[in-house]
């Protein structure tokens, strides 16, 4: 996995849609002091929104989920 060889990373999964894109998500992460190590997306069906997976290196994973939710993203989980 992207960034999996880095020490202490975690993954945050969230939904991408027309109003909530990857550029704003990574900007939000950077503003909170996080470092993006890798990015991936997944979509089961054409009509569904994409799920984005960000591998991050930072302390306090929960604060990044909170920051994304404040911007209107649907956070699906934080895994570490």
C-alpha positions in Angstrom: 0.0 0.0 0.0 1.1 3.5 -0.6 2.9 4.9 2.4 2.7 1.6 4.2 6.4 1.4 4.7 6.5 4.6 6.6 6.7 4.5 10.4 3.5 5.3 12.3 1.2 6.1 9.4 -2.6 5.9 9.6 -5.3 5.9 6.9 -8.4 8.0 6.7 -11.2 7.1 4.3 -13.8 9.6 3.1 -16.2 10.2 0.3 -15.4 12.4 -2.7 -18.1 14.2 -4.6 -18.7 17.3 -6.7 -18.5 19.7 -3.7 -15.8 17.9 -1.7 -12.8 17.1 -3.9 -9.3 15.8 -3.3 -7.5 19.2 -3.5 -9.6 20.6 -0.7 -9.1 17.5 1.4 -5.3 17.5 1.1 -5.2 21.3 1.8 -7.3 20.7 5.0 -4.9 17.9 6.1 -1.9 20.2 5.5 -3.5 23.1 7.4 -3.8 20.7 10.4 -0.1 19.7 10.2 -0.5 16.4 8.5 1.7 14.9 5.8 0.1 12.9 3.0 2.2 9.8 2.2 -0.2 8.2 -0.3 -3.5 8.5 -2.0 -6.0 6.0 -3.5 -9.6 6.0 -4.6 -12.2 3.3 -5.1 -15.6 3.2 -6.7 -17.8 0.1 -6.9 -20.4 1.4 -9.3 -20.4 4.1 -11.9 -23.2 6.1 -10.3 -21.7 6.0 -6.8 -19.4 8.6 -5.2 -15.7 7.7 -5.0 -14.1 6.7 -1.7 -10.7 8.3 -1.1 -8.0 6.7 1.1 -5.3 9.0 2.4 -2.2 7.6 4.2 -1.0 10.2 6.6 1.8 10.7 9.0 0.8 12.9 12.0 -0.2 12.7 15.6 -3.8 12.7 16.7 -5.6 11.0 13.8 -9.0 12.1 15.1 -8.3 15.8 14.5 -8.0 15.2 10.8 -11.4 13.4 10.6 -12.9 16.3 12.6 -11.4 18.9 10.2 -12.7 17.1 7.1 -16.1 16.7 8.6 -16.2 20.4 9.4 -15.6 21.1 5.7 -18.5 18.8 4.9 -16.8 15.5 4.0 -18.3 12.2 5.0 -15.5 10.4 6.9 -15.9 6.6 6.7 -13.2 5.7 9.2 -9.7 6.2 10.6 -7.4 3.2 10.7 -4.0 3.1 12.3 
